Amino acid sequence: MEKSEWIWMNGELVPWDDAKVHVLTHGLHYGTGVFEGVRAYKTDRGPAIFRHRDHLERLQKSAELYYIDLPYSLEELREATHEVIRRNGLDSCYIRPIAFRGYGEMGLYAPTAPVEVIVAVWPWGAYLGEDGKRNGVRAKVSSWRRISPDSLIPHAKASGQYLNSILAKTEAAKAGYDEAILLDQNGVVCEGSGENVFLVREGELVTPGHTASILDGISRKSVIQIAEDLGYTVVERDISRSELYVAEEAFLVGTAAELVPVREIDDRDLGEPGEITRVLAAKYEDALHGRAQEYLEWLDIVEQPSKVTS
Ligand SMILES: Cc1ncc(COP(=O)(O)O)c(C=O)c1O
């Protein structure tokens, strides 16, 4: 990964190489952390963090769901993020806030283990590659089932839960595919290992609804709104595995990957990125980069040093 200079750690900026934790950090042993993946894009008005408030609110919700009290307010975390982007001099970057139980108490019930918070930022290109964004990726239905709400909390973005995504992604990568698509215990389609999934069926957009074991993706929400604003019908409902194979178009959306067409699922050809996918991808790119007037309210602009009054 590409380093930057500073990481915001527990209230202060620390040089990248010094941002360290103790080996008995609770989160390292048990996965007791909650995090976000956020992006800032270069715009005419400076780096713009896409739907920052939504990401911070989801972080807080994930923390609550796992009994982690965030020691900073969302406004403090927002300011910390602005500060670390500014100090690193980045125009655009990936942003990783994480709150985790630190060093101090072991065992599964460790309410006195301190909660540590860091915000790291660094340059990171499209997660599934620029070629994938342009021409589509090859996906494979995973043999691993998506975590169920009977045993974990799919709507939380918690560190330990990602072992499920890692098993699926690793299986897919080792078999030569770009991404995995996970089904739930009943064989209903959930999502990619790090993205939500959309299909086009008979000209309508279809995506799993909130009762599915999905992360309630912020990109998903944005694409639904853009699609509806463009006049498309979006249906949130269960999707069967076989529908993946007969879809007219399919694409994945997530902060790290952005909007990525799927050109093949389980070696079944879906063809070049279709028209609806291309229209939505173009509008979504405009929204991310501050070129869509109607979605400017989604951007949290990081003020530049020259504009900051001392
Ligand atoms: C499992 C999973 N599903 C969906 C998403 C997409 O969520 P978002 O659009 O909020 O990045 C992500 C990425 O955070 C994810 O990890």
PDBQT file of the ligand as one rigid body, heavy atoms in Angstrom, charges set to zero:
ROOT
HETATM    1  C1  LIG A 401     -19.765  -6.597   2.799  1.00  0.00    +0.000 C 
HETATM    2  C2  LIG A 401     -19.960  -5.274   2.153  1.00  0.00    +0.000 A 
HETATM    3  N1  LIG A 401     -21.102  -5.047   1.467  1.00  0.00    +0.000 NA
HETATM    4  C3  LIG A 401     -21.332  -3.869   0.873  1.00  0.00    +0.000 A 
HETATM    5  C4  LIG A 401     -20.403  -2.844   0.903  1.00  0.00    +0.000 A 
HETATM    6  C5  LIG A 401     -20.695  -1.539   0.245  1.00  0.00    +0.000 C 
HETATM    7  O1  LIG A 401     -20.925  -0.542   1.215  1.00  0.00    +0.000 OA
HETATM    8  P1  LIG A 401     -20.619   0.972   0.931  1.00  0.00    +0.000 P 
HETATM    9  O2  LIG A 401     -21.282   1.320  -0.344  1.00  0.00    +0.000 OA
HETATM   10  O3  LIG A 401     -21.210   1.682   2.088  1.00  0.00    +0.000 OA
HETATM   11  O4  LIG A 401     -19.146   1.116   0.838  1.00  0.00    +0.000 OA
HETATM   12  C6  LIG A 401     -19.206  -3.044   1.603  1.00  0.00    +0.000 A 
HETATM   13  C7  LIG A 401     -18.203  -1.980   1.698  1.00  0.00    +0.000 C 
HETATM   14  O5  LIG A 401     -18.128  -1.317   2.685  1.00  0.00    +0.000 OA
HETATM   15  C8  LIG A 401     -18.988  -4.279   2.245  1.00  0.00    +0.000 A 
HETATM   16  O6  LIG A 401     -17.855  -4.503   2.901  1.00  0.00    +0.000 OA
ENDROOT
TORSDOF 0
